[in-house]
């Protein structure tokens, strides 16, 4: 009988879990479509490349959505069982809430494993692949954005004019470049030749000029100087084309476990960098654990909400989810500044979930309902009644 019951509860949970996960990922993806569409319109990025960006971002989106999907699926399943008085019927047969937990534990543990695998392998791969794609776009812009005998701006605040350009050798003749990226100085470069080189490891493009002059003029026109050169290299990093999503070095989010461990040894004397790497390393375990705890919390929470309806279950689930992520963001900020050690701070959101879990199971054991909701609904009825009297 118990096996049949466990299958029944499991079949209540997993369709909602998949649907919730899909909806959350879709919402996150939709929120990113406007800036991605702007890339097509303003930066000349192809639609296929935009779809690749979305694909590489999916592991990060799924990691973000999994705790909410785990919580919401279990809450809605047990809310439905409670609303249809099935939980009362099971309790009358001597089956407690704890005996209904095996399918919840199984699904929550599966969520833990999936989140851990995505966090350890897929997120670093996706983040690195995303930035490699951005570099490829930047590299192609360097070639496609340069036109002979036309003023053009292949990179933001870098204006080119070349007399001739060979796409095969990436060689420019009679080059005129205005570099306005520096907030204090405008650099104007005039050279006989220039050649484009790429450095994929450092994610930057080098413009190598020969036999020319640099005119350096202050933005306020209060200073000026001239430098002649035989060779001069102008570096164009990813930050010069898409500052918000680019960098020359690997960020902690792109690193594997071994790379994070090695980076910790290198950054021992650099407190801020060390804290960021340590946070990323510990979150490989803390976030999967949060997915597990979210699923466990859902059972007593859904059972105690009772007959308030699916909308109430969704609202309460989102409230718990947002409370967790606010706690997570706050803990990250405190740990990055060094006010609190990451070894302690990273686990604060999980402690919040664990305490909530113990409290809800304790109330479920006493047979109490979720008391905040009746108060909320009685307050709403009072306000509606007051409004009708005023009108």
SVG drawing of the C-alpha trace seen along z (x, -y; Angstrom):
<svg xmlns="http://www.w3.org/2000/svg" viewBox="-21 -74 82 76">
<polyline fill="none" stroke="black" stroke-width="0.4" points="0.0,0.0 2.8,-2.4 4.5,-1.8 1.2,-2.7 0.9,-5.8 4.4,-6.9 3.9,-6.5 0.7,-8.4 2.4,-11.4 5.4,-11.2 3.1,-11.4 1.5,-14.5 4.8,-16.3 7.0,-15.6 4.7,-17.1 4.4,-20.4 8.1,-20.3 8.9,-20.2 6.2,-22.8 7.5,-25.2 11.1,-24.8 10.1,-25.5 8.0,-28.5 10.8,-30.0 13.5,-29.5 11.1,-30.9 10.5,-34.1 14.2,-34.6 15.0,-34.0 12.2,-36.4 13.6,-39.1 17.0,-38.8 15.5,-39.0 15.4,-42.8 19.1,-43.4 19.8,-40.4 17.6,-41.9 19.5,-45.2 22.7,-43.2 21.1,-42.2 20.0,-45.7 22.9,-47.8 26.0,-45.4 25.3,-43.4 25.1,-40.1 23.4,-37.3 20.2,-35.7 22.0,-32.3 24.7,-33.7 22.0,-35.2 20.4,-31.7 23.8,-30.3 24.1,-33.0 20.7,-31.8 21.8,-28.2 25.1,-28.9 23.1,-30.8 20.7,-27.9 22.8,-26.2 22.9,-29.4 19.2,-30.0 18.3,-26.4 20.5,-26.6 18.6,-29.8 15.1,-28.3 15.6,-24.8 15.1,-25.9 11.8,-27.6 10.6,-24.7 11.4,-22.2 9.5,-24.2 6.5,-25.1 6.0,-21.6 5.8,-20.0 3.7,-22.8 1.1,-22.5 1.0,-18.7 0.4,-18.7 -2.0,-21.7 -4.1,-19.7 -4.0,-16.6 -5.0,-18.8 -7.7,-20.7 -9.4,-17.4 -9.1,-16.1 -6.9,-13.2 -4.3,-14.0 -7.0,-13.8 -8.1,-10.5 -4.6,-9.2 -4.1,-10.3 -7.3,-8.6 -5.7,-5.4 -2.7,-5.9 -0.4,-7.4 1.4,-10.5 3.0,-13.3 6.4,-11.8 5.3,-8.5 4.3,-10.5 7.8,-12.0 9.8,-9.3 8.7,-10.5 9.4,-14.1 12.9,-13.2 13.6,-11.2 12.6,-14.2 14.4,-16.7 17.6,-14.6 17.4,-14.2 17.1,-18.0 20.2,-18.3 22.2,-16.0 21.1,-17.7 21.9,-21.2 25.3,-19.9 26.2,-18.5 25.1,-21.6 26.9,-23.9 30.2,-21.9 30.3,-21.1 27.6,-22.9 27.8,-26.5 31.6,-26.9 31.3,-25.4 28.3,-27.7 29.9,-30.8 33.2,-30.2 31.5,-29.3 29.4,-32.4 32.5,-34.6 34.3,-32.7 31.4,-33.4 31.5,-37.1 35.2,-37.1 34.4,-35.6 31.8,-38.3 34.3,-40.9 36.9,-39.4 34.6,-39.3 33.5,-42.9 37.2,-43.9 37.2,-42.5 33.7,-43.3 33.5,-46.7 36.5,-48.1 35.8,-49.5 38.2,-51.2 38.1,-55.0 35.1,-55.3 35.0,-56.5 33.7,-53.6 33.4,-52.5 33.9,-48.7 34.4,-49.2 32.8,-51.6 34.7,-55.0 37.3,-53.7 36.9,-55.3 38.8,-54.0 39.7,-55.3 42.0,-53.2 43.0,-53.7 43.1,-50.0 42.4,-46.8 43.2,-43.2 40.8,-40.8 43.0,-37.9 46.1,-39.2 44.1,-41.5 46.5,-44.3 45.6,-48.0 47.4,-50.7 47.5,-54.4 45.6,-54.1 43.9,-56.9 42.5,-55.9 40.8,-58.0 40.7,-56.3 38.2,-58.0 38.0,-55.2 40.2,-57.1 38.1,-59.6 41.0,-62.1 42.8,-61.8 41.9,-61.4 44.5,-59.5 44.8,-60.0 47.0,-57.5 48.3,-58.0 50.4,-55.1 51.6,-53.7 50.4,-50.2 48.3,-48.3 47.6,-44.6 45.0,-42.9 46.0,-40.0 43.8,-38.1 44.7,-36.6 42.0,-34.1 43.5,-33.2 43.4,-36.7 40.2,-37.5 41.6,-40.6 42.4,-41.9 45.7,-43.6 46.0,-46.3 49.7,-46.4 50.8,-49.7 54.1,-50.5 55.8,-53.8 53.4,-56.4 52.6,-59.2 50.3,-59.4 48.7,-62.8 47.5,-62.8 45.1,-65.7 43.3,-66.2 39.5,-66.1 39.5,-69.7 42.1,-70.7 44.4,-71.8 47.3,-69.5 48.8,-67.9 51.9,-65.9 53.1,-64.0 54.9,-60.6 56.5,-59.1 56.9,-55.3 58.2,-52.5 55.8,-50.0 52.8,-50.5 50.2,-48.0 46.6,-49.0 44.7,-46.5 41.0,-46.1 39.5,-44.0 36.1,-42.5 35.0,-45.2 35.4,-47.7 32.6,-46.0 30.3,-44.5 31.5,-45.8 28.8,-44.3 29.5,-40.7 33.2,-40.6 36.6,-40.3 40.1,-39.3 40.6,-36.8 38.5,-33.9 36.0,-34.9 35.3,-32.4 32.0,-31.4 33.9,-30.1 36.3,-27.9 36.1,-24.2 36.5,-22.9 40.3,-22.2 40.7,-25.7 38.9,-27.3 41.1,-25.3 44.3,-26.5 43.1,-30.0 42.5,-30.0 46.2,-29.2 47.2,-32.1 44.9,-34.7 45.5,-34.0 47.1,-37.4 44.4,-39.2 41.5,-39.2 38.7,-40.4 39.6,-38.0 40.1,-35.2 36.6,-35.7 35.0,-35.7 36.6,-32.5 35.8,-30.9 32.1,-31.9 31.9,-30.4 33.5,-27.2 31.3,-26.8 28.1,-27.6 28.8,-24.5 27.5,-22.7 25.3,-25.2 22.9,-25.9 22.2,-22.1 21.5,-21.7 19.1,-24.6 17.2,-22.8 16.9,-19.8 15.7,-21.8 13.2,-23.7 11.6,-20.5 11.4,-19.2 9.8,-22.5 7.1,-22.2 5.4,-19.2 4.4,-20.7 3.9,-24.1 1.4,-22.8 -0.3,-20.6 -0.9,-23.5 -2.1,-26.0 -5.1,-23.8 -7.9,-24.9 -6.7,-28.4 -6.2,-27.6 -3.4,-27.2 -2.8,-30.9 -2.1,-31.1 0.3,-28.2 2.2,-29.8 2.3,-33.2 3.7,-31.6 6.2,-29.6 7.5,-32.7 7.7,-34.5 9.9,-31.8 11.9,-31.7 12.5,-35.4 13.3,-35.4 16.0,-32.8 17.5,-34.7 17.5,-38.0 19.3,-36.2 21.7,-34.6 22.5,-38.0 23.0,-39.6 25.3,-36.8 27.3,-37.2 27.8,-40.9 28.8,-40.6 31.3,-37.8 32.8,-39.6 33.7,-42.6 35.3,-40.3 33.0,-41.4 32.1,-37.7 34.1,-34.7 32.6,-32.9 33.0,-29.6 30.2,-30.8 28.3,-33.3 27.6,-31.1 25.6,-28.7 23.4,-31.4 20.6,-30.9 20.6,-27.2 20.3,-27.7 17.3,-29.9 15.7,-27.1 16.6,-24.4 15.0,-26.4 11.9,-27.0 11.7,-23.3 12.0,-22.3 9.4,-24.9 6.9,-23.8 7.2,-20.1 6.7,-21.0 3.5,-22.8 2.4,-20.0 2.9,-17.6 0.7,-19.7 -1.9,-19.9 -1.8,-23.7 -2.7,-25.5 -0.6,-28.2 -1.8,-31.1 -0.4,-34.0 -2.8,-33.4 -6.1,-33.6 -4.9,-36.9 -4.0,-38.2 -7.4,-37.2 -9.3,-38.6 -7.4,-41.8 -8.3,-41.9 -12.0,-41.3 -12.0,-44.1 -10.3,-46.5 -12.9,-45.5 -15.8,-46.1 -14.4,-49.4 -14.0,-50.4 -17.6,-49.5 -18.9,-51.5 -16.9,-54.6 -18.1,-54.3"/>
</svg>
